[in-house]
Amino acid sequence: MHAATCPPCRESPSRRQDGLRALLSCGLAASVLLCPDSTLASATHVPPACVGVDVPQSRIEVTTRHATPVITFERSARHLRMQLAADAAVVALGMTESSTALSMEVTLNAVDGTVAGVRCARPNLYVVLTHSRLEVALASELQDNACAARAVLAHEFEHVQIEQAGLESIATELEARLERHYDEQVFAGTSEEIRRALRQEFDGIWGPLLQQLLARTTAMHAAHDRKDSRHDRTACNGDLLRLAR
């Protein structure tokens, strides 16, 4: 699955056998950032109308919010396997579904340029990356087997921890990249043109970058799955091995 970028803006769930993969949703909270049309403000390093104009520096802040995992036993191992589109020989005892959303508030540090009607601006960006939904689905066959349920749940919660740590790392890197970019960038035009230019930059640069950063955890999830692919034959009196066959 791939993350959606605006337009359209929506939250997309991710399913992964015994793992997590967060997908970017670009439901932007800031009403000033409407989906762009063909009009774009000048966005060069320092536009001519802004040369010699003292434009305040941007303020960039990227934070995270994590959902509390919800544990369910509502789906059978067969149902989980079908949802995961796994091979018929595979028995899925657990699946974690997550949705990652991005919200952003934008204000402008804007001053008059040297040309009448032209504003020169740098943006202030307040970005929140949120795990807005996190469900750990354990196969219904585990409901009456506390030992096997604990073993599968422990595996799933390692995926939760990988995903949460990954989101923190992404937020740190994204903040640094945004700061470097907008420290060097001055926008010129009307306020609405500048906002449209920022939105187009988000769609063209930052949305795809976020997808790449989110995908970095895939290898970590795969490594964890491989590590736990062979269970101790004596675990839970052999019940876990029997259920996994």
N, C-alpha and C positions, 0 to 999 in steps of 0.2 A: 504494500500500500504506500501511496505517496501522500504527503501533506497537501492540503488545499491552500492556495493563495488567493487573495482578493483580486477581482471578483470571481466567484461568489465567496462570501465570508461565512464559514460554518465550522462547527466543531465536529471532528471526525474521530470515531473510536478506532482503536487498534487492537487486533487479536494476535496472539502469538502463543504457540504451544510452550507451556512451562516458562513463559517469559513475558517481557514487556517491550513494547516499542511505542513511544509517544509520538503522536502526529501533531504537527503545528496547525492550529486554527487561528486565522487572522481576523477574529472579530474585534475590530478596533473600537474602543470606547469613545474616542475623541470625535465629536461631531464635526470638527473642522477638517478632518481628513476624509473627504468624500472620494469615491472612486474617480480616477482622473479622466479628463477628456483630452482633446487634442491640444489644448492650450497649456503651455508650459513656461513658467518663469525662467529667467536666466539663472543658471546655477553653475557658473564658472568659478574659478578659484576666488578672484575678486572682480566682479563685473565693473565695467567702466564707470557706471553711475555711482559706484561705491568706493572708488579709489580715494584715499584720504579721509574716508568717513570712519569714525570710531564706533565699530559695532561690538556690543558686549559679547563676551564669550558664551558659548552654549553651556548648559548644565545638563548632564546625562546621568540617569539613574536607572539601573535594571535590578529588579528584585524578584523573588520567587515566593510562591505559595504552594503548599502541598496538601492534597486531599487526604483524609483519613481512609485507609483501605476498608472496604466492606467485604466480608467473607460470606459466600453463599454455597449451598449444597443442592441447588435446584436443577442442575443439568447432569445427565448421565455421562459416563466416559464416552459412549458412542456419540452422544450429542456434541460433546466438546470436540471430538475428533472431526465431526462433520463441519462444525463451525471453523475449525482450523484448516479445513481442506487437507488433512493429513492423510498419509498413505493408509490403506486398509489394515496393514499389519501393525500399525501404531495404535497404542492405547494411551489416550490422554487423560491423566488423572488430575491435572490442574491447568488452569489458564488464567492469566491476569490480563484484564482489559483496562486501558488507560486512555484518557483524553487530555491533551495538552492545549491550552489556549493562551493567546497573547492579547493583552490589552495595552493601550498606549494613550497617554495624555500628552498633548502638544501645546506649548505656548511659544510665542515668538519674542525674541529680543530685537525689536525693530526700531530703526531711526530713519529720518528723511535722508534720501540720497541727494546727489548734486544735480539731478534732473527732476523737474517738477512732476509730482505724482508718483515718483518711484520711491519705494521703501527698500532699505537694506536691512537684512535680518540674518540672525543665526537662531536655530531652534533650541528650546529646552524640551527634552524628551524624558518622560517618566514611563518606563516600560515594566509590565508585570508578566512574568511567565508562570502559569498556573497549571498544576495537575488538578484539573477540575473534576475528574472522575477517576476512581481507582477501585476496581472490583476484582477480588481474587475468587475465582470460581473453582471449587473443589468438586470432584465427581461425586454424585449422589451415593455411589457404592462405598465411599469412605465414611459416610455419616455415622455408621454404627461400628467403625473401627478406629478408635481413638489413636492408636499407635500409628497406623498408616496415615491418618489425617494429619497428625503432627509432623510426620516426615515430609509429606508433600507441601504442607503449609510453610515449613521452614525453607524449603527450596524456593517457593514462590516469593517469600518475603526477602530472600536474597536478591531477587529480580527487582523488587520494590526499592531496596536500598541502592542498587545499581542505578536505577532510573532517577531517584531523588538526588543522589550525588552528581549524576550527569547533568541534571537541570541546574544545579548550583554552579557547576563548572561552565556551562553554557552562558549563564547570566554574567559571570565574571568576564568571559572572553568577549561577549557581545558588547558589554559596557565599554571595555577598552577600545574595541574597534569603532564604536560609534563616536567616542571621544576623539580619537585620532582623526576620523573623517571630518567631523563638524568643526574641529578646531581650525581646519584649513579651508573651510567652505563658507562663502557668503552668498546669500540669495538676494536677487533684486527683482522687483516687480510690485504689483499690488499685493495686499495681504492674502487675498484669495489665490492669486497666481502662485505665491510662495508656498502656500499650503498644498496646492495641487502638485507642485514640483516635489515637495517632501513625500507626498503619497506615492508618486511615481518612483521615487528613489526607493521607497520601502518595497514596493512590488517588484522592482527590477533588481535590487541589490540585497536588501536585508531579509526579505522573505526567503529567497533561495538559500542564502547563507544559513539561516536558522534551520532549514531542512537538512543541510549538510551537517551542521553541528549536532542536531538531534540524532542523525544516523550513526554518529560515532559510537554510541552505546551498543549498537547491534553486535559487534564483535565480542564485547564483554558478556552480553547475554548468551551468545552462542557458546563461549568458553565455559560459562557456568553450566549450561545444559549438558555439554560434553562431559564435564567433570562429574556430574551427578547421573549420567546415563546408565552406569552400572551400580546397582544397589547391592548392599551386603545381602547375601542369600539368606542369612539368618535373621535379618531385621524384621521386627514385629512377628516373630515366629514364622517367617516366610510369607506372611500375608501380602507385603508390599510387592515382592517379586511375583507372587501369584496374580495379583491384580494388574501388574504391569505387562503381563504376557498377553 
